[in-house]
Amino acid sequence: MSRSLGAATVRLLEKSRKIPTKAALVLTPSAVNQVKKLLNLKPEAIGLKISVSQRGCNGLSYSLEYASKKGKFDEVVSQDGVKVLIDMKAQLTLLGTEMDFQESPLASEFVFNNPNIKGTCGCGESFTV
């Protein structure tokens, strides 16, 4: 079984901002570097897997875990030498999303800049589409 890496922050983007992409998800250079670091810690993993679940005060929440194999309906995003697998349930909520990794003195986390969401909770962990 895969080990969960926890939840991620979601940010609502202004409707006028479009992220041009052919992929379901685009990773920033910072996110690519962090995914590489995480995968070096777990060499048997083929990538990170993003899934969505019913949770939080606003309805949905993303979670990240190590992926040991590709599921039948998983979407695979390969970018700059890393693979991110997207669970079937999360695919529509992630279309056109930018995945970033941000560090501050108090936190380090993946942040999903998502143009599809209609609202987020105060902490940014859960969202609605």
DSSP file with accessible surface (Angstrom, degrees, kcal/mol):
  #  RESIDUE AA STRUCTURE BP1 BP2  ACC     N-H-->O    O-->H-N    N-H-->O    O-->H-N    TCO  KAPPA ALPHA  PHI   PSI    X-CA   Y-CA   Z-CA
    1    1 A M              0   0  233      0, 0.0     2,-0.1     0, 0.0    66,-0.0   0.000 360.0 360.0 360.0 148.6    0.0    0.0    0.0
    2    2 A S        -     0   0   36      1,-0.1     2,-0.5    64,-0.0    65,-0.1  -0.478 360.0-119.5 -82.7 152.6    1.2    3.5   -0.7
    3    3 A R        -     0   0  149     -2,-0.1    63,-1.4     1,-0.0     2,-0.2  -0.772  29.3-120.8 -92.3 131.5    2.1    6.0    2.0
    4    4 A S  E     -A   65   0A  67     -2,-0.5    61,-0.3    61,-0.2     3,-0.1  -0.479  15.1-162.3 -73.6 138.3    0.1    9.2    2.0
    5    5 A L  E     -     0   0A  48     59,-3.8    60,-0.2     1,-0.3     2,-0.1   0.388  46.9-117.6 -96.7  -1.5    2.0   12.4    1.7
    6    6 A G  E     -A   64   0A  29     58,-0.7    58,-2.2     2,-0.0    -1,-0.3  -0.449  40.6 -42.5 101.3-170.0   -0.9   14.4    3.0
    7    7 A A  E     -A   63   0A  39     56,-0.2     2,-0.3    -2,-0.1   103,-0.3  -0.365  48.6-141.3 -92.8 173.9   -3.2   17.1    1.6
    8    8 A A        -     0   0    3     54,-0.9    54,-0.3   117,-0.3     2,-0.3  -0.918  20.5-102.5-134.5 160.7   -2.4   20.1   -0.4
    9    9 A T  E     -g  111   0B  19    101,-1.9   103,-2.7    -2,-0.3     2,-0.4  -0.604  30.3-153.9 -84.0 144.1   -3.5   23.7   -0.6
   10   10 A V  E     -g  112   0B   3    114,-3.2     2,-0.4    -2,-0.3   103,-0.2  -0.957   5.2-160.2-119.6 135.8   -5.9   24.8   -3.4
   11   11 A R  E     -g  113   0B  97    101,-2.8   103,-1.9    -2,-0.4     2,-0.4  -0.965  16.2-131.1-119.6 135.3   -6.1   28.3   -4.7
   12   12 A L  E     -g  114   0B  86     -2,-0.4     2,-0.3   101,-0.1   106,-0.1  -0.660  26.2-149.7 -79.7 127.9   -9.0   29.8   -6.6
   13   13 A L        -     0   0   17    101,-1.2     2,-0.1    -2,-0.4    -1,-0.0  -0.753  23.2-100.9 -98.1 150.2   -7.8   31.6   -9.8
   14   14 A E    >   -     0   0  148     -2,-0.3     3,-1.5     1,-0.1    -1,-0.1  -0.400  32.9-120.7 -63.9 144.5   -9.5   34.6  -11.4
   15   15 A K  T 3  S+     0   0  120      1,-0.3    -1,-0.1    -2,-0.1    -2,-0.0   0.800 109.5  61.5 -60.5 -28.0  -11.6   33.5  -14.3
   16   16 A S  T 3  S+     0   0   99      2,-0.0     2,-0.6     1,-0.0    -1,-0.3   0.749  86.4  86.5 -73.4 -21.2   -9.5   35.7  -16.7
   17   17 A R    <   -     0   0  110     -3,-1.5     2,-0.4     2,-0.0    -4,-0.1  -0.692  59.7-175.9 -84.8 120.2   -6.3   33.8  -16.0
   18   18 A K        -     0   0  159     -2,-0.6    78,-0.1     2,-0.0    -2,-0.0  -0.940  19.6-146.6-115.6 137.6   -5.9   30.8  -18.3
   19   19 A I        -     0   0   26     -2,-0.4     2,-0.3    77,-0.2    -2,-0.0  -0.897  21.5-139.2-102.3 106.3   -3.1   28.4  -18.0
   20   20 A P        +     0   0  122      0, 0.0     2,-0.3     0, 0.0    -2,-0.0  -0.511  41.4 146.1 -69.6 128.6   -2.3   27.1  -21.5
   21   21 A T        -     0   0   53     -2,-0.3     5,-0.1     1,-0.1    -2,-0.0  -0.989  49.7-159.8-160.1 150.0   -1.7   23.4  -21.5
   22   22 A K  S    S+     0   0  219     -2,-0.3     2,-0.2     3,-0.1    -1,-0.1   0.583  84.2  74.2 -98.2 -21.4   -2.0   20.2  -23.5
   23   23 A A  S    S-     0   0   41      1,-0.1    73,-0.5     2,-0.0     3,-0.1  -0.506  89.2-120.2 -89.2 160.3   -1.6   18.2  -20.3
   24   24 A A  S    S+     0   0    8      1,-0.2    73,-1.0    -2,-0.2    72,-0.5   0.784 100.7  20.6 -66.7 -24.9   -4.2   17.8  -17.6
   25   25 A L  E     -h   97   0B   0     71,-0.2     2,-0.4    70,-0.1    73,-0.2  -0.999  67.1-153.6-148.2 139.9   -1.7   19.3  -15.1
   26   26 A V  E     -h   98   0B  38     71,-2.3    73,-3.3    -2,-0.3     2,-0.4  -0.970  14.0-148.7-117.5 133.0    1.4   21.5  -15.5
   27   27 A L  E     -h   99   0B   4     -2,-0.4    73,-0.2    71,-0.2    71,-0.0  -0.838  11.5-132.8-100.8 137.7    4.2   21.4  -12.8
   28   28 A T     >  -     0   0   18     71,-2.5     4,-2.6    -2,-0.4     5,-0.2  -0.411  32.9-104.3 -75.6 162.6    6.3   24.5  -12.0
   29   29 A P  H  > S+     0   0  102      0, 0.0     4,-2.4     0, 0.0     5,-0.2   0.884 124.2  54.5 -55.8 -36.6   10.0   24.0  -11.8
   30   30 A S  H  > S+     0   0   46      2,-0.2     4,-2.0     1,-0.2     5,-0.2   0.908 108.8  47.2 -63.8 -40.9    9.8   24.1   -8.0
   31   31 A A  H  > S+     0   0    0     68,-0.3     4,-2.7     2,-0.2     5,-0.2   0.910 110.2  52.7 -67.4 -41.3    7.2   21.3   -8.0
   32   32 A V  H  X S+     0   0    4     -4,-2.6     4,-2.5     1,-0.2    -2,-0.2   0.939 109.7  49.2 -59.3 -46.3    9.3   19.2  -10.4
   33   33 A N  H  X S+     0   0   88     -4,-2.4     4,-2.1     1,-0.2    -1,-0.2   0.906 112.4  47.4 -61.3 -40.6   12.3   19.6   -8.0
   34   34 A Q  H  X S+     0   0   34     -4,-2.0     4,-2.5     2,-0.2    -1,-0.2   0.907 110.3  51.4 -69.6 -39.9   10.2   18.6   -5.0
   35   35 A V  H  X S+     0   0    0     -4,-2.7     4,-2.7     1,-0.2     5,-0.2   0.930 109.5  51.5 -61.6 -41.9    8.7   15.6   -6.7
   36   36 A K  H  X S+     0   0   88     -4,-2.5     4,-1.9    -5,-0.2    -2,-0.2   0.927 109.9  49.4 -59.3 -44.5   12.2   14.5   -7.7
   37   37 A K  H  X S+     0   0  120     -4,-2.1     4,-1.0     1,-0.2    -1,-0.2   0.922 112.5  47.3 -60.5 -45.0   13.3   14.8   -4.1
   38   38 A L  H  X S+     0   0   24     -4,-2.5     4,-0.7     1,-0.2     3,-0.5   0.906 111.4  49.9 -64.9 -41.2   10.3   12.8   -2.8
   39   39 A L  H  < S+     0   0   27     -4,-2.7     3,-0.5     1,-0.2     6,-0.3   0.815 104.1  59.2 -70.2 -27.8   10.8   10.0   -5.4
   40   40 A N  H  < S+     0   0  132     -4,-1.9    -1,-0.2     1,-0.2    -2,-0.2   0.812 102.6  54.6 -67.1 -27.4   14.5    9.7   -4.5
   41   41 A L  H  < S+     0   0  135     -4,-1.0    -1,-0.2    -3,-0.5    -2,-0.2   0.705 118.6  33.7 -75.8 -21.0   13.4    8.9   -0.9
   42   42 A K    ><  +     0   0   50     -4,-0.7     3,-2.0    -3,-0.5    -1,-0.3  -0.673  69.3 176.3-135.3  77.0   11.2    6.1   -2.3
   43   43 A P  T 3  S+     0   0  106      0, 0.0    -1,-0.1     0, 0.0    -2,-0.1   0.740  76.1  64.2 -61.6 -21.1   12.9    4.5   -5.3
   44   44 A E  T 3  S+     0   0  127      2,-0.0     2,-0.2     0, 0.0    -5,-0.1   0.661  83.9  95.5 -77.6 -12.2   10.3    1.8   -5.8
   45   45 A A    <   -     0   0   14     -3,-2.0    23,-0.2    -6,-0.3     3,-0.1  -0.540  62.7-155.6 -78.4 142.4    7.6    4.4   -6.5
   46   46 A I        -     0   0   72     21,-2.9     2,-0.3     1,-0.3    37,-0.2   0.604  68.1 -49.5 -91.0 -13.0    7.0    5.2  -10.2
   47   47 A G  E     -B   67   0A   0     20,-1.0    20,-2.9    35,-0.1     2,-0.4  -0.976  69.5 -63.4 170.5-171.8    5.6    8.7   -9.4
   48   48 A L  E     -Bc  66  84A   0     35,-1.7    37,-3.4    -2,-0.3     2,-0.5  -0.824  41.9-145.9-100.6 146.7    3.2   10.6   -7.2
   49   49 A K  E     -Bc  65  85A  36     16,-3.3    16,-1.6    -2,-0.4     2,-0.5  -0.951   4.5-155.3-117.3 131.1   -0.5   10.0   -7.4
   50   50 A I  E     +Bc  64  86A   0     35,-3.0    37,-2.9    -2,-0.5     2,-0.3  -0.891  20.1 170.1-103.2 129.6   -3.1   12.8   -6.9
   51   51 A S  E     -B   63   0A  22     12,-2.3    12,-2.5    -2,-0.5     2,-0.4  -0.880  22.8-138.2-131.6 166.7   -6.6   11.8   -5.8
   52   52 A V  E     +B   62   0A  18     -2,-0.3     2,-0.3    10,-0.2    10,-0.2  -0.960  21.3 179.0-126.7 142.5   -9.6   13.7   -4.6
   53   53 A S  E     -B   61   0A  45      8,-2.1     8,-2.0    -2,-0.4     2,-0.7  -0.962  39.6 -96.3-139.7 161.1  -11.9   12.8   -1.7
   54   54 A Q  E    S+B   60   0A 163     -2,-0.3     2,-0.3     6,-0.2     6,-0.3  -0.677  74.6 117.0 -76.0 111.9  -15.0   14.1    0.0
   55   55 A R        +     0   0  102      4,-1.5     3,-0.3    -2,-0.7     4,-0.2  -0.970  35.1  42.6-170.7 158.1  -13.5   15.9    3.0
   56   56 A G  S >  S-     0   0   53     -2,-0.3     3,-0.7     1,-0.2     5,-0.1  -0.099  91.3 -66.2  87.1 175.3  -13.2   19.3    4.6
   57   57 A C  T 3  S+     0   0  110      1,-0.2    -1,-0.2    69,-0.0    63,-0.0   0.611 130.1  47.7 -80.0  -9.5  -15.6   22.1    5.2
   58   58 A N  T 3  S-     0   0   45     -3,-0.3     2,-0.3     2,-0.1    -1,-0.2   0.338 113.5-105.9-115.0   2.9  -16.0   22.9    1.4
   59   59 A G  S <  S+     0   0   26     -3,-0.7    -4,-1.5    -4,-0.2     2,-0.3  -0.332  85.3  50.8 116.3 -55.8  -16.5   19.4    0.0
   60   60 A L  E     -DB 127  54A  32     67,-2.0    67,-2.4    -2,-0.3     2,-0.3  -0.913  50.9-176.6-125.6 152.8  -13.5   18.1   -1.8
   61   61 A S  E     - B   0  53A   0     -8,-2.0    -8,-2.1    -2,-0.3     2,-0.3  -0.998  20.9-130.5-147.1 139.2   -9.8   17.8   -1.0
   62   62 A Y  E     - B   0  52A   0     63,-0.5   -54,-0.9   -54,-0.3     2,-0.3  -0.648  23.2-169.7 -84.2 147.4   -6.7   16.6   -2.9
   63   63 A S  E     -AB   7  51A  15    -12,-2.5   -12,-2.3    -2,-0.3     2,-0.4  -0.977   8.4-148.4-135.2 152.9   -4.3   14.1   -1.5
   64   64 A L  E     +AB   6  50A   4    -58,-2.2   -59,-3.8    -2,-0.3   -58,-0.7  -0.944  22.6 159.1-120.2 140.5   -0.9   13.0   -2.6
   65   65 A E  E     -AB   4  49A  53    -16,-1.6   -16,-3.3    -2,-0.4     2,-0.2  -0.961  45.2 -86.9-150.7 165.1    0.7    9.6   -2.2
   66   66 A Y  E     - B   0  48A   5    -63,-1.4     2,-0.5    -2,-0.3   -18,-0.2  -0.542  39.6-142.7 -71.8 142.0    3.4    7.5   -3.7
   67   67 A A  E     + B   0  47A   3    -20,-2.9   -21,-2.9    -2,-0.2   -20,-1.0  -0.930  21.3 179.8-109.8 127.5    2.3    5.4   -6.7
   68   68 A S  S    S+     0   0   81     -2,-0.5     2,-0.3     1,-0.3    -1,-0.1   0.644  74.7   7.2 -96.3 -19.7    3.8    1.9   -7.1
   69   69 A K  S    S-     0   0  158    -22,-0.1     2,-0.4   -24,-0.0    -1,-0.3  -0.986  80.7 -99.5-155.6 160.6    1.8    1.1  -10.3
   70   70 A K        -     0   0  107     -2,-0.3     2,-0.1    -3,-0.1     6,-0.0  -0.691  37.0-132.6 -84.7 129.0   -0.5    2.9  -12.8
   71   71 A G    >   -     0   0   23     -2,-0.4     3,-1.2     1,-0.1    -1,-0.0  -0.398  27.7-103.5 -75.2 161.4   -4.2    2.2  -12.2
   72   72 A K  T 3  S+     0   0  179      1,-0.3    -1,-0.1    -2,-0.1    -2,-0.0   0.856 119.2  28.3 -55.8 -40.4   -6.4    1.3  -15.2
   73   73 A F  T 3  S+     0   0  125      2,-0.1    -1,-0.3     0, 0.0     2,-0.2   0.249  89.7 128.0-109.4  13.1   -8.0    4.8  -15.6
   74   74 A D    <   -     0   0   14     -3,-1.2     2,-0.4    13,-0.1    13,-0.2  -0.469  54.0-135.7 -71.1 139.5   -5.1    6.9  -14.2
   75   75 A E  E     -E   86   0A  83     11,-2.3    11,-2.9    -2,-0.2     2,-0.5  -0.789  18.4-146.5 -90.1 135.6   -4.0    9.8  -16.3
   76   76 A V  E     -E   85   0A  47     -2,-0.4     2,-0.6     9,-0.2     9,-0.2  -0.923  11.5-167.8-110.0 124.7   -0.2   10.1  -16.4
   77   77 A V  E     -E   84   0A   8      7,-3.0     7,-2.6    -2,-0.5     2,-0.5  -0.959   6.5-170.2-109.3 117.2    1.5   13.5  -16.7
   78   78 A S  E     +E   83   0A  81     -2,-0.6     2,-0.4     5,-0.2     5,-0.2  -0.948  15.3 160.8-108.7 123.8    5.3   13.2  -17.5
   79   79 A Q  E >   -E   82   0A  44      3,-2.4     3,-1.8    -2,-0.5    -2,-0.1  -0.971  62.8 -17.3-147.5 127.4    7.2   16.4  -17.2
   80   80 A D  T 3  S-     0   0  107     -2,-0.4     3,-0.1     1,-0.3    -1,-0.0   0.826 127.8 -46.3  50.2  39.9   11.0   17.0  -16.9
   81   81 A G  T 3  S+     0   0   80      1,-0.3     2,-0.3   -45,-0.0    -1,-0.3   0.534 117.7  99.7  87.5   4.2   11.7   13.5  -15.8
   82   82 A V  E <   - E   0  79A   6     -3,-1.8    -3,-2.4     2,-0.0     2,-0.4  -0.912  57.4-143.9-122.2 155.2    9.0   13.0  -13.2
   83   83 A K  E     - E   0  78A  99     -2,-0.3   -35,-1.7    -5,-0.2     2,-0.5  -0.963  10.3-172.6-119.0 135.2    5.6   11.3  -13.4
   84   84 A V  E     -cE  48  77A   0     -7,-2.6    -7,-3.0    -2,-0.4     2,-0.4  -0.998  12.7-154.1-123.2 123.9    2.4   12.4  -11.7
   85   85 A L  E     -cE  49  76A   1    -37,-3.4   -35,-3.0    -2,-0.5     2,-0.5  -0.820   4.9-151.8 -97.5 139.3   -0.5   10.1  -11.9
   86   86 A I  E     -cE  50  75A   0    -11,-2.9   -11,-2.3    -2,-0.4   -35,-0.2  -0.955  16.5-126.6-116.7 120.5   -4.0   11.5  -11.6
   87   87 A D    >>  -     0   0   38    -37,-2.9     3,-1.1    -2,-0.5     4,-1.0  -0.265  26.9-112.8 -58.5 147.8   -6.8    9.3  -10.2
   88   88 A M  H >> S+     0   0  104      1,-0.3     3,-0.7     2,-0.2     4,-0.5   0.882 116.4  53.4 -53.7 -41.8   -9.9    9.1  -12.4
   89   89 A K  H 34 S+     0   0  156      1,-0.2     4,-0.3     2,-0.1    -1,-0.3   0.797 110.9  47.1 -66.2 -26.6  -12.1   11.0   -9.9
   90   90 A A  H <> S+     0   0    0     -3,-1.1     4,-1.1   -40,-0.2    -1,-0.2   0.610  88.3  87.8 -90.7 -12.3   -9.6   13.9   -9.8
   91   91 A Q  H XX S+     0   0   44     -4,-1.0     4,-0.8    -3,-0.7     3,-0.7   0.909  89.7  43.7 -59.3 -48.1   -9.1   14.3  -13.6
   92   92 A L  H 3< S+     0   0  140     -4,-0.5     3,-0.3     1,-0.2    -1,-0.2   0.837 112.3  53.1 -68.8 -30.2  -11.9   16.7  -14.3
   93   93 A T  H 34 S+     0   0   14     -4,-0.3    23,-0.3     1,-0.2    -1,-0.2   0.693 111.2  48.0 -77.4 -15.7  -11.2   18.9  -11.3
   94   94 A L  H X< S+     0   0    0     -4,-1.1     3,-2.4    -3,-0.7    -1,-0.2   0.548  73.6 130.6-101.1  -8.5   -7.5   19.3  -12.3
   95   95 A L  T 3< S+     0   0   87     -4,-0.8    21,-0.2    -3,-0.3   -70,-0.1  -0.209  85.3   4.9 -53.0 125.1   -7.9   20.2  -16.0
   96   96 A G  T 3  S+     0   0   15    -72,-0.5    -1,-0.3   -73,-0.5   -77,-0.2   0.595  97.9 145.2  78.5  12.2   -5.7   23.3  -16.7
   97   97 A T  E <   -h   25   0B   0     -3,-2.4   -71,-2.3   -73,-1.0     2,-0.5  -0.568  43.1-142.2 -88.0 145.8   -4.3   23.4  -13.2
   98   98 A E  E     -hI  26 113B  41     15,-2.1    15,-3.0    -2,-0.2     2,-0.6  -0.922  11.4-151.2-104.5 126.7   -0.8   24.4  -12.3
   99   99 A M  E     +hI  27 112B   0    -73,-3.3   -71,-2.5    -2,-0.5   -68,-0.3  -0.885  23.0 175.4-100.3 122.4    0.9   22.4   -9.5
  100  100 A D  E     - I   0 111B  28     11,-3.1    11,-2.9    -2,-0.6     2,-0.4  -0.804  25.6-141.0-121.4 161.5    3.5   24.5   -7.5
  101  101 A F  E     - I   0 110B  12     -2,-0.3     2,-0.4     9,-0.3     9,-0.2  -0.996  23.4-173.9-124.5 125.6    5.6   23.9   -4.5
  102  102 A Q  E     - I   0 109B  65      7,-2.8     7,-2.5    -2,-0.4     2,-0.4  -0.957   7.8-164.4-124.4 141.3    6.1   26.7   -2.1
  103  103 A E  E     + I   0 108B 141     -2,-0.4     5,-0.2     5,-0.2    -2,-0.0  -0.962  13.6 163.9-123.4 140.5    8.2   27.1    1.0
  104  104 A S        -     0   0   69      3,-3.1     3,-0.3    -2,-0.4    -2,-0.0  -0.874  55.6 -91.5-139.4 172.6    8.0   29.6    3.8
  105  105 A P  S    S+     0   0  138      0, 0.0     3,-0.1     0, 0.0    -2,-0.0   0.800 126.7  35.2 -58.7 -24.3    9.5   29.7    7.3
  106  106 A L  S    S+     0   0  167      1,-0.2     2,-0.3     0, 0.0    -3,-0.0   0.602 124.3  16.0-105.8 -15.1    6.4   28.1    8.7
  107  107 A A        -     0   0   47     -3,-0.3    -3,-3.1     2,-0.0     2,-0.4  -0.998  44.0-161.9-156.4 155.2    5.3   25.7    5.9
  108  108 A S  E     + I   0 103B  74     -2,-0.3     2,-0.3    -5,-0.2    -5,-0.2  -0.973  36.1 145.2-138.8 128.7    6.3   23.8    2.8
  109  109 A E  E     - I   0 102B  68     -7,-2.5    -7,-2.8    -2,-0.4     2,-0.3  -0.996  50.8-100.9-159.4 157.5    3.5   22.5    0.6
  110  110 A F  E     - I   0 101B  17     -2,-0.3  -101,-1.9  -103,-0.3     2,-0.4  -0.690  37.9-158.9 -79.8 139.8    2.2   21.7   -2.9
  111  111 A V  E     -gI   9 100B   0    -11,-2.9   -11,-3.1    -2,-0.3     2,-0.7  -0.987   7.0-150.1-125.2 129.5   -0.2   24.3   -4.1
  112  112 A F  E     -gI  10  99B   0   -103,-2.7  -101,-2.8    -2,-0.4     2,-1.1  -0.897   2.7-159.0-101.7 110.9   -2.8   23.7   -6.8
  113  113 A N  E     -gI  11  98B  13    -15,-3.0   -15,-2.1    -2,-0.7  -101,-0.1  -0.797  26.2-177.6 -88.4  98.1   -3.6   26.9   -8.8
  114  114 A N  E >   -g   12   0B   0   -103,-1.9  -101,-1.2    -2,-1.1     3,-0.6  -0.886  31.2-170.4-114.6 117.3   -6.9   25.7  -10.2
  115  115 A P  T 3  S+     0   0   22      0, 0.0    -1,-0.1     0, 0.0   -19,-0.1   0.576  83.7  66.2 -78.5  -6.6   -9.1   27.6  -12.6
  116  116 A N  T 3  S+     0   0   54    -23,-0.3     2,-0.1   -21,-0.2  -104,-0.1   0.640  76.9  97.3 -89.8 -17.6  -12.0   25.1  -12.2
  117  117 A I    <   -     0   0    0     -3,-0.6    12,-0.3  -106,-0.2  -104,-0.2  -0.458  52.5-161.8 -82.4 148.2  -12.9   25.7   -8.6
  118  118 A K  S    S-     0   0  144     10,-2.7     2,-0.3     1,-0.3    11,-0.2   0.677  71.4  -7.3 -96.8 -24.4  -15.8   27.9   -7.5
  119  119 A G  E     -F  128   0A  17      9,-1.1     9,-2.1   -61,-0.1    -1,-0.3  -0.984  55.0-151.5-167.5 158.8  -14.7   28.3   -3.8
  120  120 A T  E     -F  127   0A  52     -2,-0.3     7,-0.2     7,-0.2     2,-0.1  -0.905  27.2-107.3-131.0 163.7  -12.3   27.3   -1.1
  121  121 A C    >   -     0   0   12      5,-1.8     3,-0.8    -2,-0.3     7,-0.0  -0.316  45.0 -94.5 -80.7 174.7  -12.4   27.1    2.7
  122  122 A G  T 3  S+     0   0   91      1,-0.3    -1,-0.1     2,-0.1    -2,-0.0   0.852 125.5  45.9 -61.7 -34.5  -10.5   29.5    4.8
  123  123 A C  T 3  S-     0   0   96      1,-0.0    -1,-0.3  -114,-0.0     0, 0.0   0.640 106.5-126.1 -85.9 -13.3   -7.5   27.3    5.2
  124  124 A G  S <  S+     0   0    8     -3,-0.8  -114,-3.2     2,-0.2    -2,-0.1   0.545  79.6 110.9  84.7   5.6   -7.4   26.4    1.5
  125  125 A E  S    S+     0   0   77   -116,-0.2   -63,-0.5   -64,-0.1     2,-0.3   0.835  73.5  42.2 -84.9 -30.4   -7.4   22.7    2.0
  126  126 A S        +     0   0    1    -65,-0.1    -5,-1.8  -116,-0.1     2,-0.3  -0.805  66.3 176.2-118.8 160.0  -10.9   21.9    0.6
  127  127 A F  E     -DF  60 120A   0    -67,-2.4   -67,-2.0    -2,-0.3     2,-0.3  -0.937  21.8-132.1-150.8 168.5  -12.8   23.3   -2.4
  128  128 A T  E       F   0 119A  48     -9,-2.1   -10,-2.7    -2,-0.3    -9,-1.1  -0.941 360.0 360.0-126.4 150.3  -15.9   23.1   -4.5
  129  129 A V              0   0   85     -2,-0.3   -12,-0.2   -12,-0.3   -36,-0.0  -0.838 360.0 360.0-117.6 360.0  -16.3   22.8   -8.3
